Amino acid sequence: MTLVTVYVYGVVRAEDTMPEVPGIGDPATPVRGIVDGDIAAVVSDLPDAYELTEQDAVGHLDVLNALASQQVVLPMQFGTVAPDDAAVRREVLTAPGLRASLDALEPFVEVRLEFTHDEEALLREIIAGDPGLREDAQTTSFDVRVSLGQRIAERVEQLVVERGENLMSALDGIAESVVRLPVDDVHEDKWAVLVRRTRLSEADEAVRGIGQTAPEVRIGYFGPMPTFSFLPAVQAEEPQSRWGW
């Protein structure tokens, strides 16, 4: 008999529909539900010794997005596993506040916006607007040039922040909440946006408007997805299990 591990994607309300999508793994098995009262865990089966891959991380998000497109879901972190269905009921579905959190988040989804600003255009604008920077750019002094680089980097960061906040104002009155996300590059600006499902088309239209008013900015727009950035505090003071619940 082949031993299996139960892979957990998230928690939904028991009455909601399970998506007809494959889970992660090779070979992939269908996604199924483990019900306990009025909530259910969304899971699939993996061979017991299976090692997760980067492609599985993409598949994990695909399952969660399939859920989020039609219903509310509390997502679990990539790599959350349990030895069997009973452990999922015991360790995951007993966490306090799950149903209340699901009901509170039901009207909402998350979308994400990524703005990438042209590096050369930013530098030209910054230097053109500051005569002192233009003068220092002509010097051969090592100390002055080091200071110049630091000042320009600070101005770039400041300008990207200011522009991002200005671009995001297009979603005023549509977004319930916004959160600026960490970035890897000073020329990037990333935002998570909480929006009602019923207003997704308005958010889509607002983002198209941003693209028209700022053609020099490369825009990435993703979602709808689970409300990763806006999850309520559903955990107890101490984790309930080795999976962090």
VOMAR-169763 format. One record per residue (C-alpha): x, y, z; residue number from 0. Coordinates in nm, 2 decimals. Example, Ala and Ser with C-alpha at 12.3 -4.5 7.8 and 13.67 -1.06 7.14 Angstrom:
% residues 2
<atom><u>1.23</u><v>-0.45</v><w>0.78</w><num>0</num></atom>
<atom><u>1.37</u><v>-0.11</v><w>0.71</w><num>1</num></atom>
***
This chain:
% residues 245
<atom><u>0.00</u><v>0.00</v><w>0.00</w><num>0</num></atom>
<atom><u>0.13</u><v>0.34</v><w>-0.10</w><num>1</num></atom>
<atom><u>0.15</u><v>0.59</v><w>0.20</w><num>2</num></atom>
<atom><u>0.02</u><v>0.94</v><w>0.13</w><num>3</num></atom>
<atom><u>0.05</u><v>1.28</v><w>0.29</w><num>4</num></atom>
<atom><u>-0.24</u><v>1.52</v><w>0.29</w><num>5</num></atom>
<atom><u>-0.15</u><v>1.86</v><w>0.15</w><num>6</num></atom>
<atom><u>-0.36</u><v>2.15</v><w>0.28</w><num>7</num></atom>
<atom><u>-0.43</u><v>2.46</v><w>0.06</w><num>8</num></atom>
<atom><u>-0.68</u><v>2.65</v><w>0.28</w><num>9</num></atom>
<atom><u>-1.00</u><v>2.66</v><w>0.47</w><num>10</num></atom>
<atom><u>-1.35</u><v>2.74</v><w>0.33</w><num>11</num></atom>
<atom><u>-1.71</u><v>2.72</v><w>0.44</w><num>12</num></atom>
<atom><u>-1.85</u><v>2.37</v><w>0.43</w><num>13</num></atom>
<atom><u>-2.14</u><v>2.48</v><w>0.21</w><num>14</num></atom>
<atom><u>-1.92</u><v>2.63</v><w>-0.06</w><num>15</num></atom>
<atom><u>-1.84</u><v>2.44</v><w>-0.38</w><num>16</num></atom>
<atom><u>-1.50</u><v>2.26</v><w>-0.41</w><num>17</num></atom>
<atom><u>-1.33</u><v>2.36</v><w>-0.74</w><num>18</num></atom>
<atom><u>-1.28</u><v>2.09</v><w>-1.00</w><num>19</num></atom>
<atom><u>-0.90</u><v>2.15</v><w>-1.03</w><num>20</num></atom>
<atom><u>-0.60</u><v>1.92</v><w>-1.00</w><num>21</num></atom>
<atom><u>-0.38</u><v>1.96</v><w>-0.69</w><num>22</num></atom>
<atom><u>-0.01</u><v>1.98</v><w>-0.68</w><num>23</num></atom>
<atom><u>0.23</u><v>1.68</v><w>-0.73</w><num>24</num></atom>
<atom><u>0.33</u><v>1.44</v><w>-0.99</w><num>25</num></atom>
<atom><u>0.10</u><v>1.27</v><w>-1.06</w><num>26</num></atom>
<atom><u>-0.15</u><v>1.53</v><w>-0.95</w><num>27</num></atom>
<atom><u>-0.47</u><v>1.41</v><w>-0.77</w><num>28</num></atom>
<atom><u>-0.80</u><v>1.61</v><w>-0.76</w><num>29</num></atom>
<atom><u>-0.86</u><v>1.87</v><w>-0.49</w><num>30</num></atom>
<atom><u>-1.11</u><v>1.75</v><w>-0.23</w><num>31</num></atom>
<atom><u>-1.26</u><v>1.87</v><w>0.10</w><num>32</num></atom>
<atom><u>-1.23</u><v>1.75</v><w>0.46</w><num>33</num></atom>
<atom><u>-1.54</u><v>1.88</v><w>0.64</w><num>34</num></atom>
<atom><u>-1.58</u><v>1.94</v><w>1.01</w><num>35</num></atom>
<atom><u>-1.90</u><v>2.11</v><w>1.11</w><num>36</num></atom>
<atom><u>-1.95</u><v>2.43</v><w>0.91</w><num>37</num></atom>
<atom><u>-1.60</u><v>2.46</v><w>0.77</w><num>38</num></atom>
<atom><u>-1.38</u><v>2.25</v><w>0.54</w><num>39</num></atom>
<atom><u>-1.02</u><v>2.21</v><w>0.46</w><num>40</num></atom>
<atom><u>-0.92</u><v>2.21</v><w>0.09</w><num>41</num></atom>
<atom><u>-0.67</u><v>1.93</v><w>0.04</w><num>42</num></atom>
<atom><u>-0.52</u><v>1.68</v><w>-0.21</w><num>43</num></atom>
<atom><u>-0.31</u><v>1.37</v><w>-0.16</w><num>44</num></atom>
<atom><u>0.07</u><v>1.34</v><w>-0.22</w><num>45</num></atom>
<atom><u>0.30</u><v>1.04</v><w>-0.20</w><num>46</num></atom>
<atom><u>0.45</u><v>1.03</v><w>0.15</w><num>47</num></atom>
<atom><u>0.81</u><v>1.09</v><w>0.03</w><num>48</num></atom>
<atom><u>0.72</u><v>1.35</v><w>-0.23</w><num>49</num></atom>
<atom><u>0.95</u><v>1.66</v><w>-0.24</w><num>50</num></atom>
<atom><u>0.78</u><v>1.99</v><w>-0.33</w><num>51</num></atom>
<atom><u>0.91</u><v>2.19</v><w>-0.62</w><num>52</num></atom>
<atom><u>0.89</u><v>2.55</v><w>-0.75</w><num>53</num></atom>
<atom><u>0.62</u><v>2.44</v><w>-0.99</w><num>54</num></atom>
<atom><u>0.42</u><v>2.31</v><w>-0.69</w><num>55</num></atom>
<atom><u>0.44</u><v>2.66</v><w>-0.54</w><num>56</num></atom>
<atom><u>0.27</u><v>2.79</v><w>-0.86</w><num>57</num></atom>
<atom><u>0.01</u><v>2.51</v><w>-0.84</w><num>58</num></atom>
<atom><u>-0.06</u><v>2.59</v><w>-0.48</w><num>59</num></atom>
<atom><u>-0.14</u><v>2.95</v><w>-0.58</w><num>60</num></atom>
<atom><u>-0.35</u><v>2.83</v><w>-0.88</w><num>61</num></atom>
<atom><u>-0.57</u><v>2.63</v><w>-0.65</w><num>62</num></atom>
<atom><u>-0.62</u><v>2.92</v><w>-0.41</w><num>63</num></atom>
<atom><u>-0.69</u><v>3.16</v><w>-0.69</w><num>64</num></atom>
<atom><u>-0.95</u><v>2.91</v><w>-0.83</w><num>65</num></atom>
<atom><u>-1.12</u><v>2.91</v><w>-0.49</w><num>66</num></atom>
<atom><u>-1.10</u><v>3.29</v><w>-0.45</w><num>67</num></atom>
<atom><u>-1.25</u><v>3.35</v><w>-0.79</w><num>68</num></atom>
<atom><u>-1.58</u><v>3.20</v><w>-0.67</w><num>69</num></atom>
<atom><u>-1.58</u><v>3.21</v><w>-0.28</w><num>70</num></atom>
<atom><u>-1.39</u><v>3.31</v><w>0.03</w><num>71</num></atom>
<atom><u>-1.09</u><v>3.11</v><w>0.14</w><num>72</num></atom>
<atom><u>-0.84</u><v>3.14</v><w>0.43</w><num>73</num></atom>
<atom><u>-0.51</u><v>3.04</v><w>0.26</w><num>74</num></atom>
<atom><u>-0.25</u><v>2.82</v><w>0.42</w><num>75</num></atom>
<atom><u>0.12</u><v>2.86</v><w>0.36</w><num>76</num></atom>
<atom><u>0.29</u><v>2.67</v><w>0.08</w><num>77</num></atom>
<atom><u>0.41</u><v>2.34</v><w>0.22</w><num>78</num></atom>
<atom><u>0.14</u><v>2.28</v><w>0.48</w><num>79</num></atom>
<atom><u>0.09</u><v>1.90</v><w>0.52</w><num>80</num></atom>
<atom><u>-0.07</u><v>1.66</v><w>0.76</w><num>81</num></atom>
<atom><u>-0.03</u><v>1.28</v><w>0.80</w><num>82</num></atom>
<atom><u>-0.40</u><v>1.21</v><w>0.74</w><num>83</num></atom>
<atom><u>-0.76</u><v>1.35</v><w>0.73</w><num>84</num></atom>
<atom><u>-0.80</u><v>1.30</v><w>1.11</w><num>85</num></atom>
<atom><u>-0.50</u><v>1.52</v><w>1.17</w><num>86</num></atom>
<atom><u>-0.64</u><v>1.79</v><w>0.95</w><num>87</num></atom>
<atom><u>-0.96</u><v>1.79</v><w>1.14</w><num>88</num></atom>
<atom><u>-0.78</u><v>1.79</v><w>1.47</w><num>89</num></atom>
<atom><u>-0.50</u><v>2.03</v><w>1.40</w><num>90</num></atom>
<atom><u>-0.63</u><v>2.27</v><w>1.13</w><num>91</num></atom>
<atom><u>-1.00</u><v>2.28</v><w>1.16</w><num>92</num></atom>
<atom><u>-1.01</u><v>2.33</v><w>1.54</w><num>93</num></atom>
<atom><u>-0.83</u><v>2.67</v><w>1.51</w><num>94</num></atom>
<atom><u>-1.04</u><v>2.94</v><w>1.68</w><num>95</num></atom>
<atom><u>-1.24</u><v>3.19</v><w>1.47</w><num>96</num></atom>
<atom><u>-1.22</u><v>3.03</v><w>1.14</w><num>97</num></atom>
<atom><u>-1.59</u><v>3.05</v><w>1.05</w><num>98</num></atom>
<atom><u>-1.61</u><v>3.41</v><w>1.18</w><num>99</num></atom>
<atom><u>-1.31</u><v>3.51</v><w>0.97</w><num>100</num></atom>
<atom><u>-1.45</u><v>3.34</v><w>0.66</w><num>101</num></atom>
<atom><u>-1.78</u><v>3.52</v><w>0.70</w><num>102</num></atom>
<atom><u>-1.61</u><v>3.86</v><w>0.76</w><num>103</num></atom>
<atom><u>-1.40</u><v>3.82</v><w>0.44</w><num>104</num></atom>
<atom><u>-1.67</u><v>3.67</v><w>0.22</w><num>105</num></atom>
<atom><u>-1.74</u><v>4.00</v><w>0.03</w><num>106</num></atom>
<atom><u>-1.38</u><v>4.07</v><w>-0.05</w><num>107</num></atom>
<atom><u>-1.09</u><v>3.96</v><w>-0.27</w><num>108</num></atom>
<atom><u>-0.73</u><v>4.09</v><w>-0.31</w><num>109</num></atom>
<atom><u>-0.57</u><v>4.23</v><w>-0.62</w><num>110</num></atom>
<atom><u>-0.22</u><v>4.34</v><w>-0.66</w><num>111</num></atom>
<atom><u>-0.06</u><v>4.62</v><w>-0.85</w><num>112</num></atom>
<atom><u>0.31</u><v>4.65</v><w>-0.94</w><num>113</num></atom>
<atom><u>0.46</u><v>4.97</v><w>-1.09</w><num>114</num></atom>
<atom><u>0.80</u><v>4.96</v><w>-1.25</w><num>115</num></atom>
<atom><u>0.95</u><v>5.30</v><w>-1.32</w><num>116</num></atom>
<atom><u>1.21</u><v>5.36</v><w>-1.59</w><num>117</num></atom>
<atom><u>1.54</u><v>5.41</v><w>-1.42</w><num>118</num></atom>
<atom><u>1.69</u><v>5.65</v><w>-1.68</w><num>119</num></atom>
<atom><u>1.38</u><v>5.87</v><w>-1.69</w><num>120</num></atom>
<atom><u>1.38</u><v>5.90</v><w>-1.31</w><num>121</num></atom>
<atom><u>1.74</u><v>6.00</v><w>-1.30</w><num>122</num></atom>
<atom><u>1.69</u><v>6.26</v><w>-1.57</w><num>123</num></atom>
<atom><u>1.40</u><v>6.41</v><w>-1.39</w><num>124</num></atom>
<atom><u>1.58</u><v>6.42</v><w>-1.05</w><num>125</num></atom>
<atom><u>1.90</u><v>6.57</v><w>-1.19</w><num>126</num></atom>
<atom><u>1.71</u><v>6.82</v><w>-1.41</w><num>127</num></atom>
<atom><u>1.52</u><v>6.95</v><w>-1.11</w><num>128</num></atom>
<atom><u>1.82</u><v>7.00</v><w>-0.88</w><num>129</num></atom>
<atom><u>2.10</u><v>7.23</v><w>-1.00</w><num>130</num></atom>
<atom><u>2.32</u><v>7.12</v><w>-0.71</w><num>131</num></atom>
<atom><u>2.30</u><v>6.76</v><w>-0.83</w><num>132</num></atom>
<atom><u>2.38</u><v>6.87</v><w>-1.18</w><num>133</num></atom>
<atom><u>2.69</u><v>7.05</v><w>-1.06</w><num>134</num></atom>
<atom><u>2.81</u><v>6.76</v><w>-0.84</w><num>135</num></atom>
<atom><u>2.76</u><v>6.52</v><w>-1.13</w><num>136</num></atom>
<atom><u>3.05</u><v>6.71</v><w>-1.31</w><num>137</num></atom>
<atom><u>3.30</u><v>6.67</v><w>-1.03</w><num>138</num></atom>
<atom><u>3.58</u><v>6.43</v><w>-1.02</w><num>139</num></atom>
<atom><u>3.60</u><v>6.42</v><w>-0.64</w><num>140</num></atom>
<atom><u>3.55</u><v>6.07</v><w>-0.51</w><num>141</num></atom>
<atom><u>3.38</u><v>6.18</v><w>-0.19</w><num>142</num></atom>
<atom><u>3.15</u><v>6.41</v><w>-0.37</w><num>143</num></atom>
<atom><u>3.05</u><v>6.14</v><w>-0.62</w><num>144</num></atom>
<atom><u>2.98</u><v>5.89</v><w>-0.33</w><num>145</num></atom>
<atom><u>2.76</u><v>6.15</v><w>-0.16</w><num>146</num></atom>
<atom><u>2.59</u><v>6.22</v><w>-0.50</w><num>147</num></atom>
<atom><u>2.51</u><v>5.86</v><w>-0.54</w><num>148</num></atom>
<atom><u>2.35</u><v>5.84</v><w>-0.20</w><num>149</num></atom>
<atom><u>2.15</u><v>6.16</v><w>-0.25</w><num>150</num></atom>
<atom><u>2.02</u><v>6.04</v><w>-0.59</w><num>151</num></atom>
<atom><u>1.92</u><v>5.70</v><w>-0.45</w><num>152</num></atom>
<atom><u>1.72</u><v>5.88</v><w>-0.17</w><num>153</num></atom>
<atom><u>1.55</u><v>6.10</v><w>-0.43</w><num>154</num></atom>
<atom><u>1.47</u><v>5.80</v><w>-0.65</w><num>155</num></atom>
<atom><u>1.31</u><v>5.62</v><w>-0.36</w><num>156</num></atom>
<atom><u>1.11</u><v>5.93</v><w>-0.26</w><num>157</num></atom>
<atom><u>0.99</u><v>6.00</v><w>-0.61</w><num>158</num></atom>
<atom><u>0.88</u><v>5.63</v><w>-0.66</w><num>159</num></atom>
<atom><u>0.68</u><v>5.65</v><w>-0.33</w><num>160</num></atom>
<atom><u>0.52</u><v>5.98</v><w>-0.43</w><num>161</num></atom>
<atom><u>0.43</u><v>5.86</v><w>-0.77</w><num>162</num></atom>
<atom><u>0.29</u><v>5.53</v><w>-0.64</w><num>163</num></atom>
<atom><u>0.07</u><v>5.71</v><w>-0.39</w><num>164</num></atom>
<atom><u>-0.05</u><v>5.94</v><w>-0.67</w><num>165</num></atom>
<atom><u>-0.12</u><v>5.65</v><w>-0.91</w><num>166</num></atom>
<atom><u>-0.31</u><v>5.46</v><w>-0.64</w><num>167</num></atom>
<atom><u>-0.54</u><v>5.75</v><w>-0.58</w><num>168</num></atom>
<atom><u>-0.73</u><v>5.63</v><w>-0.89</w><num>169</num></atom>
<atom><u>-0.86</u><v>5.35</v><w>-0.66</w><num>170</num></atom>
<atom><u>-0.99</u><v>5.59</v><w>-0.40</w><num>171</num></atom>
<atom><u>-1.35</u><v>5.51</v><w>-0.32</w><num>172</num></atom>
<atom><u>-1.32</u><v>5.16</v><w>-0.48</w><num>173</num></atom>
<atom><u>-1.06</u><v>5.00</v><w>-0.26</w><num>174</num></atom>
<atom><u>-1.16</u><v>4.91</v><w>0.10</w><num>175</num></atom>
<atom><u>-0.80</u><v>4.91</v><w>0.20</w><num>176</num></atom>
<atom><u>-0.45</u><v>4.92</v><w>0.05</w><num>177</num></atom>
<atom><u>-0.11</u><v>4.80</v><w>0.17</w><num>178</num></atom>
<atom><u>0.23</u><v>4.88</v><w>0.02</w><num>179</num></atom>
<atom><u>0.43</u><v>4.56</v><w>-0.02</w><num>180</num></atom>
<atom><u>0.81</u><v>4.51</v><w>0.01</w><num>181</num></atom>
<atom><u>1.01</u><v>4.54</v><w>-0.31</w><num>182</num></atom>
<atom><u>1.35</u><v>4.41</v><w>-0.43</w><num>183</num></atom>
<atom><u>1.43</u><v>4.71</v><w>-0.65</w><num>184</num></atom>
<atom><u>1.41</u><v>5.08</v><w>-0.57</w><num>185</num></atom>
<atom><u>1.24</u><v>5.14</v><w>-0.91</w><num>186</num></atom>
<atom><u>0.95</u><v>4.91</v><w>-0.82</w><num>187</num></atom>
<atom><u>0.64</u><v>4.99</v><w>-0.62</w><num>188</num></atom>
<atom><u>0.40</u><v>4.71</v><w>-0.52</w><num>189</num></atom>
<atom><u>0.05</u><v>4.73</v><w>-0.36</w><num>190</num></atom>
<atom><u>-0.21</u><v>4.49</v><w>-0.23</w><num>191</num></atom>
<atom><u>-0.57</u><v>4.61</v><w>-0.27</w><num>192</num></atom>
<atom><u>-0.87</u><v>4.48</v><w>-0.08</w><num>193</num></atom>
<atom><u>-1.18</u><v>4.52</v><w>-0.30</w><num>194</num></atom>
<atom><u>-1.54</u><v>4.39</v><w>-0.29</w><num>195</num></atom>
<atom><u>-1.61</u><v>4.12</v><w>-0.54</w><num>196</num></atom>
<atom><u>-1.90</u><v>4.33</v><w>-0.67</w><num>197</num></atom>
<atom><u>-1.66</u><v>4.61</v><w>-0.75</w><num>198</num></atom>
<atom><u>-1.39</u><v>4.42</v><w>-0.93</w><num>199</num></atom>
<atom><u>-1.49</u><v>4.56</v><w>-1.27</w><num>200</num></atom>
<atom><u>-1.46</u><v>4.91</v><w>-1.13</w><num>201</num></atom>
<atom><u>-1.11</u><v>4.83</v><w>-1.00</w><num>202</num></atom>
<atom><u>-1.02</u><v>4.68</v><w>-1.35</w><num>203</num></atom>
<atom><u>-1.14</u><v>5.01</v><w>-1.51</w><num>204</num></atom>
<atom><u>-0.94</u><v>5.22</v><w>-1.27</w><num>205</num></atom>
<atom><u>-0.62</u><v>5.03</v><w>-1.34</w><num>206</num></atom>
<atom><u>-0.68</u><v>5.07</v><w>-1.72</w><num>207</num></atom>
<atom><u>-0.71</u><v>5.44</v><w>-1.65</w><num>208</num></atom>
<atom><u>-0.38</u><v>5.44</v><w>-1.46</w><num>209</num></atom>
<atom><u>-0.21</u><v>5.28</v><w>-1.76</w><num>210</num></atom>
<atom><u>-0.35</u><v>5.56</v><w>-1.99</w><num>211</num></atom>
<atom><u>-0.24</u><v>5.84</v><w>-1.76</w><num>212</num></atom>
<atom><u>0.11</u><v>5.70</v><w>-1.69</w><num>213</num></atom>
<atom><u>0.22</u><v>5.52</v><w>-2.01</w><num>214</num></atom>
<atom><u>0.59</u><v>5.55</v><w>-1.90</w><num>215</num></atom>
<atom><u>0.52</u><v>5.32</v><w>-1.60</w><num>216</num></atom>
<atom><u>0.51</u><v>4.94</v><w>-1.66</w><num>217</num></atom>
<atom><u>0.21</u><v>4.81</v><w>-1.47</w><num>218</num></atom>
<atom><u>0.15</u><v>4.45</v><w>-1.35</w><num>219</num></atom>
<atom><u>-0.21</u><v>4.37</v><w>-1.23</w><num>220</num></atom>
<atom><u>-0.29</u><v>4.04</v><w>-1.07</w><num>221</num></atom>
<atom><u>-0.59</u><v>3.87</v><w>-0.92</w><num>222</num></atom>
<atom><u>-0.84</u><v>3.82</v><w>-0.79</w><num>223</num></atom>
<atom><u>-0.67</u><v>3.61</v><w>-0.52</w><num>224</num></atom>
<atom><u>-0.73</u><v>3.53</v><w>-0.16</w><num>225</num></atom>
<atom><u>-0.69</u><v>3.81</v><w>0.09</w><num>226</num></atom>
<atom><u>-0.33</u><v>3.72</v><w>0.18</w><num>227</num></atom>
<atom><u>-0.25</u><v>4.08</v><w>0.29</w><num>228</num></atom>
<atom><u>-0.57</u><v>4.14</v><w>0.49</w><num>229</num></atom>
<atom><u>-0.62</u><v>3.83</v><w>0.70</w><num>230</num></atom>
<atom><u>-0.77</u><v>3.89</v><w>1.04</w><num>231</num></atom>
<atom><u>-0.61</u><v>3.76</v><w>1.35</w><num>232</num></atom>
<atom><u>-0.75</u><v>3.41</v><w>1.37</w><num>233</num></atom>
<atom><u>-0.46</u><v>3.25</v><w>1.56</w><num>234</num></atom>
<atom><u>-0.45</u><v>3.19</v><w>1.93</w><num>235</num></atom>
<atom><u>-0.17</u><v>3.34</v><w>2.14</w><num>236</num></atom>
<atom><u>0.01</u><v>3.01</v><w>2.11</w><num>237</num></atom>
<atom><u>0.02</u><v>2.79</v><w>1.80</w><num>238</num></atom>
<atom><u>-0.23</u><v>2.51</v><w>1.81</w><num>239</num></atom>
<atom><u>-0.02</u><v>2.27</v><w>1.62</w><num>240</num></atom>
<atom><u>0.31</u><v>2.22</v><w>1.45</w><num>241</num></atom>
<atom><u>0.16</u><v>2.39</v><w>1.14</w><num>242</num></atom>
<atom><u>0.13</u><v>2.72</v><w>1.32</w><num>243</num></atom>
<atom><u>-0.24</u><v>2.72</v><w>1.39</w><num>244</num></atom>
***
